[in-house]
Amino acid sequence: MRRIYLLFLATILSSMPLFADDTVPAQTDNDKTPFTIKAYPFRGSYLVNATHYSKFGEIYPVGVNLGLELPSQGQKPWQQYLGDPTVGLGLSWIDLGHEMLGHSVVLYPYIMFNVINTQYFQMKFKVAGGMAVVTEHWYTQEDQDPSHYLEPTVNTIFGSYLNAYLNAGVNLNVPITRGVSLGGEFGFFHMSNGRICMPNIGVNAIYGSVGLSATFNSDSEKAKLRFPDQPYGWALNITGGAGVHKATMSDPGRFLINSFHVGSVYHVNNWYGVGVGADVFYSGAVTKNTNHDLFCDGQYEIDEELVDCTTCGDESGVDYSTKQRIRAGIALNNEFKFGIVTAILDWGVYMYNPYRHLYNDYHRDYHGEVAPKRPMIYKTRTGAHRDEAFNYWRLGARCRVYDNIYVQMALKAHIDVAEFIEFGLGYQIPYLKKTNRKDGSIVFHHCKQM
């Protein structure tokens, strides 16, 4: 899950704007809707040249990106606030470069923000997020022995058919005729399952493409609506969520992780809010005889053989009770609003974290000595067996379903390692001045303010 966190945020911005319809359509000159169809063949290069890829030789992804796009006609508040971006629905076919890796089919919504927009040339920044199906993964092969993890005869890239897809890039467009354009796109894409299944090495690749696009009903225009500014103010978000987690190949099954979040956010302008929140997490993965054993307080000698934790000394401090499975942190919260959809980016630091004493080889630290207890803030090593960090990210989106009730989907991660995908339900309590309310309403939404 390398280098994807800012891209995940951008992805969330693109995930739902197609459905953010919270305004009344304006009168139109005709009933036609402008739309664009495009086809861009591409070729890419994998960014990770580790054992999991190098064992397959010189490989690279190739495929084609198809898109159906709807240009903005200024009919929604978020379109006005963000400079009339274009939204679209993409479908991609990808040959991953080796018969053991197979192929992938990807479906994703996306959004493109205007950077340069002239009659003869357009440049846009594209972000996208969706789901990818792969034809080959760890469990479709005959050899599923965890001890063969690094062998060139096994697929350790994917651990499931279904994976999350993230994409960001720059789109260039040069009109040739009234309805046909020559275009190119250069960017980055990522695919993985968010640690729901193992293995979860995933794909990180850059790509370049050249293709054609055709636009229909380009002469159809709607009267552009104008919207009042948001009634800026504070809001309190209360969210409960849950997800599942599989730490390593050797862990038995998956473990439930629950979360609870309370955060206060100030809406700085029409589309952005910032604030501070508190998080509590409960993980069922903190269990004996798994890779989530906690640090042992006992006194023991360093031998060539790893001594079992049940025999190495006093375990009075490692009882695997509720308090050992809880983590709590304080986070900086960021919100980006798209009508009924809000993208979120949180960065937090654990204030209570028994996990920090967890080591991959919990009897030894990185230098072969007895593993010490860690302070609240500590350095996290890199590599395949790196431990979880003292800080965390949450990147996701919430969608209002009724009044101020919302559903939420987010990824929680430590630096570049995903922990779990969270599904939640929450409620937002706005705090507005009475002068910014209408008929006693305390919600932010335009359709209830106008």
VENWOQUI-V864304 format. One record per residue. N is the residue number from 1. SS is DSSP state (H for helix, E for strand, - for the rest). PSI is psi in degrees with one decimal (NA if undefined). D_CENTER is the distance of its C-alpha to the mean C-alpha in Angstrom with 2 decimals. Layout:
# VENWOQUI-V864304
n = [N & N]
ss = [SS & SS]
psi = [PSI & PSI]
d_center = [D_CENTER & D_CENTER]
This chain:
# VENWOQUI-V864304
n = [1 & 2 & 3 & 4 & 5 & 6 & 7 & 8 & 9 & 10 & 11 & 12 & 13 & 14 & 15 & 16 & 17 & 18 & 19 & 20 & 21 & 22 & 23 & 24 & 25 & 26 & 27 & 28 & 29 & 30 & 31 & 32 & 33 & 34 & 35 & 36 & 37 & 38 & 39 & 40 & 41 & 42 & 43 & 44 & 45 & 46 & 47 & 48 & 49 & 50 & 51 & 52 & 53 & 54 & 55 & 56 & 57 & 58 & 59 & 60 & 61 & 62 & 63 & 64 & 65 & 66 & 67 & 68 & 69 & 70 & 71 & 72 & 73 & 74 & 75 & 76 & 77 & 78 & 79 & 80 & 81 & 82 & 83 & 84 & 85 & 86 & 87 & 88 & 89 & 90 & 91 & 92 & 93 & 94 & 95 & 96 & 97 & 98 & 99 & 100 & 101 & 102 & 103 & 104 & 105 & 106 & 107 & 108 & 109 & 110 & 111 & 112 & 113 & 114 & 115 & 116 & 117 & 118 & 119 & 120 & 121 & 122 & 123 & 124 & 125 & 126 & 127 & 128 & 129 & 130 & 131 & 132 & 133 & 134 & 135 & 136 & 137 & 138 & 139 & 140 & 141 & 142 & 143 & 144 & 145 & 146 & 147 & 148 & 149 & 150 & 151 & 152 & 153 & 154 & 155 & 156 & 157 & 158 & 159 & 160 & 161 & 162 & 163 & 164 & 165 & 166 & 167 & 168 & 169 & 170 & 171 & 172 & 173 & 174 & 175 & 176 & 177 & 178 & 179 & 180 & 181 & 182 & 183 & 184 & 185 & 186 & 187 & 188 & 189 & 190 & 191 & 192 & 193 & 194 & 195 & 196 & 197 & 198 & 199 & 200 & 201 & 202 & 203 & 204 & 205 & 206 & 207 & 208 & 209 & 210 & 211 & 212 & 213 & 214 & 215 & 216 & 217 & 218 & 219 & 220 & 221 & 222 & 223 & 224 & 225 & 226 & 227 & 228 & 229 & 230 & 231 & 232 & 233 & 234 & 235 & 236 & 237 & 238 & 239 & 240 & 241 & 242 & 243 & 244 & 245 & 246 & 247 & 248 & 249 & 250 & 251 & 252 & 253 & 254 & 255 & 256 & 257 & 258 & 259 & 260 & 261 & 262 & 263 & 264 & 265 & 266 & 267 & 268 & 269 & 270 & 271 & 272 & 273 & 274 & 275 & 276 & 277 & 278 & 279 & 280 & 281 & 282 & 283 & 284 & 285 & 286 & 287 & 288 & 289 & 290 & 291 & 292 & 293 & 294 & 295 & 296 & 297 & 298 & 299 & 300 & 301 & 302 & 303 & 304 & 305 & 306 & 307 & 308 & 309 & 310 & 311 & 312 & 313 & 314 & 315 & 316 & 317 & 318 & 319 & 320 & 321 & 322 & 323 & 324 & 325 & 326 & 327 & 328 & 329 & 330 & 331 & 332 & 333 & 334 & 335 & 336 & 337 & 338 & 339 & 340 & 341 & 342 & 343 & 344 & 345 & 346 & 347 & 348 & 349 & 350 & 351 & 352 & 353 & 354 & 355 & 356 & 357 & 358 & 359 & 360 & 361 & 362 & 363 & 364 & 365 & 366 & 367 & 368 & 369 & 370 & 371 & 372 & 373 & 374 & 375 & 376 & 377 & 378 & 379 & 380 & 381 & 382 & 383 & 384 & 385 & 386 & 387 & 388 & 389 & 390 & 391 & 392 & 393 & 394 & 395 & 396 & 397 & 398 & 399 & 400 & 401 & 402 & 403 & 404 & 405 & 406 & 407 & 408 & 409 & 410 & 411 & 412 & 413 & 414 & 415 & 416 & 417 & 418 & 419 & 420 & 421 & 422 & 423 & 424 & 425 & 426 & 427 & 428 & 429 & 430 & 431 & 432 & 433 & 434 & 435 & 436 & 437 & 438 & 439 & 440 & 441 & 442 & 443 & 444 & 445 & 446 & 447 & 448 & 449 & 450]
ss = [- & - & - & - & H & H & H & H & H & H & H & H & H & H & H & - & H & H & H & - & - & - & - & - & - & - & - & E & - & - & - & - & - & - & E & E & E & E & E & E & E & E & E & E & E & E & - & - & - & - & H & H & H & H & - & - & - & - & - & - & - & E & E & E & E & E & E & E & E & E & - & - & - & - & - & - & H & H & H & H & H & - & - & - & - & E & E & E & E & E & E & E & E & E & E & - & - & - & - & - & - & - & E & E & E & E & E & E & E & E & E & E & E & E & E & E & E & - & - & - & - & E & E & E & E & E & E & E & E & E & E & E & E & E & - & - & - & H & H & H & - & - & - & - & - & H & H & H & - & - & - & - & - & - & - & - & - & - & - & - & - & E & E & E & E & E & E & E & E & E & E & E & E & E & E & - & - & - & - & E & E & E & E & E & E & E & E & E & E & E & E & E & - & - & - & - & - & - & - & - & - & - & E & E & E & E & E & E & E & E & E & E & E & E & E & E & - & - & - & - & - & E & - & - & - & - & - & - & - & - & - & - & - & E & E & E & E & E & E & E & E & E & E & E & E & - & - & - & - & - & - & - & - & - & E & E & E & E & E & E & E & E & E & E & E & E & E & - & - & - & - & E & E & E & E & E & E & E & E & E & E & E & E & - & - & - & - & - & - & - & - & - & - & - & - & - & - & - & - & - & - & - & - & - & - & - & - & - & - & - & - & - & - & - & - & - & - & - & - & - & - & H & H & H & H & E & E & E & E & E & E & E & E & E & E & E & E & E & - & - & E & E & E & E & E & E & E & E & E & E & E & E & E & H & H & H & H & - & - & - & - & - & - & E & - & - & - & - & - & E & - & - & - & - & - & - & - & - & - & - & - & - & - & - & - & - & - & - & - & - & E & E & E & E & E & E & E & E & E & E & E & E & - & - & E & E & E & E & E & E & E & E & E & E & - & - & E & E & E & E & E & E & E & E & E & E & E & E & E & E & E & - & - & H & H & H & - & - & - & - & - & - & - & - & - & H & H & H & H & -]
psi = [42.5 & 145.6 & 37.2 & -3.1 & -45.4 & -33.8 & -32.5 & -41.0 & -48.5 & -36.8 & -44.0 & -33.5 & -25.5 & -6.1 & -30.8 & 3.9 & -22.6 & -24.4 & 3.1 & 64.7 & 91.8 & 23.4 & 161.7 & 126.7 & 146.5 & 166.6 & 139.8 & 157.6 & -30.9 & 175.3 & 6.4 & 144.3 & 124.3 & 141.2 & 158.9 & 138.6 & 133.0 & 154.9 & 118.5 & 99.5 & 147.0 & 162.2 & 141.3 & -177.6 & 130.9 & 137.7 & -26.7 & 118.6 & 44.0 & -175.2 & -36.1 & -25.2 & -42.3 & -24.6 & -16.3 & 0.3 & -157.8 & 102.4 & 156.4 & 150.5 & 140.2 & 156.2 & -159.1 & 137.0 & 122.9 & 147.9 & 144.8 & 116.9 & 146.0 & 107.2 & 151.9 & 139.7 & 19.7 & 33.1 & -1.1 & 149.5 & -44.9 & -27.4 & -41.5 & -46.2 & -27.6 & 18.8 & 34.4 & 64.4 & 166.1 & 134.9 & 155.2 & 170.4 & 123.0 & 150.1 & 123.2 & 144.2 & 129.3 & 126.5 & 116.3 & -1.0 & -6.5 & 143.6 & -28.4 & -25.0 & -24.8 & -148.3 & 170.0 & 142.7 & 129.4 & 135.2 & 129.7 & 140.3 & 155.0 & 165.8 & 143.5 & 122.2 & 136.6 & 129.9 & -52.1 & 128.8 & 91.2 & 176.9 & -30.6 & -6.7 & 136.2 & 139.6 & 130.4 & 151.2 & 124.4 & 136.0 & 146.0 & 157.3 & 136.6 & -151.3 & 142.0 & 135.5 & 128.3 & 146.8 & -20.5 & 137.8 & -175.4 & -40.7 & 0.1 & -3.6 & 160.0 & -40.5 & 106.8 & 30.7 & 117.4 & -26.2 & -13.5 & 19.6 & -37.7 & 7.7 & 146.9 & -1.6 & 6.9 & 151.7 & 107.0 & 9.2 & -44.6 & 146.5 & 8.0 & 159.3 & -43.1 & 130.4 & 153.6 & 146.9 & 130.2 & 140.5 & 139.3 & 143.2 & -178.3 & 127.6 & 128.2 & 143.5 & 128.3 & 111.3 & 135.9 & -51.1 & -171.8 & -37.1 & -2.9 & 137.3 & 149.3 & 132.0 & 167.5 & 155.5 & 137.9 & 127.8 & -157.6 & 142.6 & 152.8 & 142.7 & 130.5 & 173.6 & 9.5 & 25.6 & 20.1 & -34.4 & 155.7 & 146.0 & 165.3 & 48.4 & -45.8 & -178.6 & 130.5 & 120.4 & 150.0 & 156.4 & 161.2 & 146.2 & 155.7 & 136.1 & -169.1 & 152.7 & 147.1 & 129.4 & 135.2 & 148.8 & 36.7 & -17.0 & 0.5 & 126.4 & 146.5 & 150.1 & 122.3 & 126.8 & 151.6 & 140.9 & 149.6 & 159.4 & 152.5 & 144.6 & 86.7 & 144.0 & -177.0 & 153.4 & 148.0 & 122.5 & 130.7 & 118.8 & 134.0 & 139.5 & 172.9 & 156.4 & 179.0 & 158.2 & 134.3 & 112.2 & -49.6 & 172.9 & -30.8 & -11.5 & 137.2 & 110.0 & -157.5 & 157.2 & 144.2 & 136.6 & 128.0 & 152.6 & 152.6 & 128.3 & 136.1 & 124.1 & 141.6 & 127.9 & 135.5 & 128.0 & 104.6 & -41.7 & -161.5 & -23.9 & 1.1 & 138.7 & 151.8 & 147.2 & -166.7 & 141.8 & 169.0 & 141.5 & 143.7 & 131.7 & 140.0 & 124.1 & 122.6 & -3.7 & -12.4 & 88.9 & 149.0 & 154.8 & 26.1 & 178.1 & 8.8 & 27.0 & 141.6 & 165.7 & 136.7 & 130.0 & -5.5 & 166.6 & 129.5 & 164.1 & 155.6 & 115.5 & 173.5 & -28.1 & 138.6 & 120.5 & 133.7 & 141.6 & -22.1 & -9.2 & 4.6 & 2.9 & -157.9 & 123.8 & 24.1 & -26.2 & 0.8 & 77.9 & -2.7 & 35.5 & -176.5 & -40.7 & -26.5 & -19.0 & 3.3 & 138.7 & 145.6 & 140.9 & 168.0 & 134.2 & 150.2 & 122.7 & 136.7 & 137.2 & 139.4 & 118.4 & 134.5 & 68.4 & -123.0 & -6.5 & 136.2 & 123.5 & 142.2 & 145.5 & 111.7 & 142.1 & 124.3 & 164.6 & 131.8 & 130.3 & -26.6 & 120.0 & 83.9 & -22.7 & -24.4 & -16.1 & 8.2 & 129.3 & 148.0 & -44.6 & 92.1 & -5.2 & -12.7 & 146.2 & -164.7 & -13.0 & 10.2 & 2.6 & 170.1 & 129.9 & 122.0 & 164.0 & 144.1 & 153.8 & 179.1 & -40.0 & 124.3 & 162.1 & 135.0 & 127.8 & 162.0 & 173.4 & 179.0 & -30.4 & 31.4 & 151.2 & 168.1 & 147.5 & 170.4 & -10.6 & 164.6 & 159.3 & 147.1 & 122.2 & 126.9 & -161.3 & 145.8 & 144.8 & 125.0 & 127.4 & -28.2 & 120.0 & -119.0 & 12.3 & 135.2 & 155.2 & 153.5 & 142.6 & 131.0 & 157.6 & 127.8 & 133.7 & 161.0 & 110.4 & -106.7 & 21.8 & 118.9 & 141.9 & -51.8 & 159.9 & 128.0 & 136.2 & 128.7 & 171.4 & 137.5 & 176.3 & 134.8 & 127.5 & 103.5 & 150.1 & 102.3 & 153.5 & 149.5 & -29.3 & -17.8 & 5.0 & 161.1 & 124.8 & 36.3 & 2.3 & 142.3 & 26.9 & 161.0 & -10.5 & 136.2 & -42.1 & -19.7 & -6.7 & -23.3 & NA]
d_center = [9.91 & 11.88 & 11.39 & 7.74 & 6.86 & 8.77 & 7.64 & 3.99 & 6.44 & 8.67 & 6.84 & 6.82 & 10.35 & 11.18 & 10.21 & 13.38 & 16.08 & 18.24 & 18.89 & 19.42 & 23.18 & 24.90 & 27.94 & 31.22 & 31.65 & 34.39 & 37.54 & 37.25 & 39.92 & 39.18 & 36.91 & 35.19 & 31.51 & 30.58 & 28.02 & 27.24 & 26.83 & 25.79 & 25.80 & 24.60 & 25.39 & 23.50 & 23.83 & 21.43 & 21.63 & 19.63 & 18.73 & 19.28 & 23.01 & 23.21 & 25.28 & 22.75 & 23.16 & 26.58 & 28.26 & 27.86 & 29.68 & 28.95 & 26.17 & 23.87 & 21.75 & 23.54 & 23.07 & 23.10 & 20.73 & 22.20 & 21.43 & 22.92 & 22.66 & 24.00 & 25.08 & 25.16 & 28.55 & 28.01 & 28.08 & 25.17 & 24.75 & 21.29 & 22.81 & 25.66 & 23.68 & 21.41 & 24.28 & 24.21 & 21.14 & 21.11 & 18.79 & 18.81 & 18.00 & 17.60 & 18.88 & 18.91 & 21.09 & 20.57 & 23.21 & 21.56 & 24.93 & 26.59 & 28.06 & 26.48 & 22.94 & 23.92 & 22.17 & 19.01 & 18.77 & 15.65 & 15.42 & 13.13 & 13.82 & 13.83 & 15.49 & 17.91 & 19.32 & 22.99 & 24.06 & 27.52 & 29.09 & 32.73 & 35.05 & 35.02 & 31.57 & 28.02 & 24.99 & 21.54 & 18.07 & 15.62 & 11.87 & 10.50 & 8.05 & 9.78 & 11.33 & 13.59 & 16.78 & 18.57 & 22.30 & 22.70 & 21.15 & 22.64 & 24.24 & 25.83 & 28.05 & 31.29 & 30.67 & 28.22 & 29.94 & 27.54 & 30.27 & 29.83 & 26.20 & 27.09 & 29.77 & 29.72 & 30.45 & 27.14 & 23.62 & 21.25 & 18.32 & 17.01 & 17.78 & 17.21 & 17.91 & 14.65 & 11.38 & 7.97 & 8.66 & 7.41 & 10.52 & 12.33 & 16.09 & 19.51 & 21.55 & 25.34 & 27.89 & 31.73 & 33.80 & 36.63 & 38.27 & 37.70 & 35.09 & 34.01 & 31.91 & 31.13 & 27.59 & 25.39 & 21.76 & 20.45 & 16.90 & 14.19 & 12.08 & 10.09 & 10.41 & 10.16 & 10.34 & 8.43 & 12.04 & 13.45 & 16.03 & 17.69 & 18.12 & 14.59 & 15.41 & 13.48 & 14.12 & 13.75 & 16.23 & 17.79 & 19.85 & 22.62 & 24.11 & 27.13 & 27.97 & 29.62 & 28.75 & 31.12 & 31.14 & 33.13 & 34.72 & 34.02 & 37.11 & 35.83 & 35.03 & 34.38 & 35.73 & 32.95 & 32.36 & 32.24 & 30.53 & 31.42 & 29.30 & 27.09 & 29.18 & 27.48 & 27.45 & 25.83 & 23.82 & 23.08 & 19.94 & 20.47 & 17.76 & 18.16 & 15.62 & 15.64 & 14.00 & 15.45 & 15.42 & 17.48 & 18.23 & 20.53 & 22.59 & 25.54 & 24.12 & 25.73 & 23.29 & 20.19 & 20.18 & 19.19 & 17.28 & 17.95 & 16.86 & 18.72 & 17.90 & 20.48 & 19.94 & 22.20 & 20.97 & 23.35 & 22.82 & 23.95 & 24.27 & 23.56 & 19.81 & 18.73 & 19.16 & 19.11 & 20.31 & 20.47 & 19.50 & 20.27 & 18.31 & 19.95 & 18.53 & 20.76 & 20.24 & 22.64 & 21.92 & 24.38 & 27.34 & 30.27 & 30.49 & 26.79 & 24.77 & 24.01 & 27.67 & 28.20 & 30.52 & 34.16 & 36.67 & 39.65 & 42.05 & 42.17 & 43.19 & 41.17 & 42.32 & 41.35 & 40.29 & 37.37 & 39.00 & 37.45 & 36.04 & 38.42 & 41.41 & 40.49 & 41.75 & 41.20 & 37.99 & 38.76 & 35.60 & 33.34 & 33.93 & 30.44 & 31.05 & 28.63 & 28.68 & 27.59 & 24.45 & 23.36 & 21.30 & 21.37 & 19.97 & 20.17 & 17.28 & 17.20 & 15.43 & 14.51 & 14.46 & 14.52 & 16.61 & 16.99 & 19.82 & 18.89 & 15.15 & 13.69 & 10.41 & 10.06 & 9.64 & 11.76 & 13.45 & 16.02 & 18.95 & 20.46 & 23.98 & 24.88 & 23.52 & 25.77 & 23.01 & 23.98 & 27.11 & 25.34 & 26.18 & 25.60 & 29.41 & 30.10 & 33.81 & 33.41 & 31.48 & 30.62 & 34.31 & 35.87 & 37.03 & 36.62 & 33.06 & 33.38 & 31.66 & 29.02 & 29.01 & 26.24 & 24.84 & 25.09 & 24.22 & 21.75 & 22.99 & 21.15 & 21.53 & 20.91 & 22.13 & 20.63 & 20.45 & 17.88 & 18.01 & 19.67 & 16.69 & 13.12 & 9.91 & 8.18 & 5.41 & 5.87 & 8.96 & 12.48 & 15.22 & 18.88 & 20.91 & 24.27 & 25.62 & 23.43 & 21.82 & 18.11 & 15.62 & 12.12 & 8.95 & 6.42 & 5.14 & 8.23 & 9.21 & 12.49 & 12.76 & 11.43 & 11.64 & 9.25 & 11.44 & 10.39 & 8.44 & 10.36 & 12.36 & 14.69 & 17.60 & 18.84 & 21.55 & 21.91 & 25.39 & 26.30 & 29.19 & 31.07 & 34.58 & 37.03 & 37.73 & 34.18 & 34.49 & 36.24 & 38.32 & 36.79 & 33.22 & 30.60 & 27.52 & 25.76 & 25.69 & 27.97 & 29.53 & 30.89 & 32.03 & 34.02]
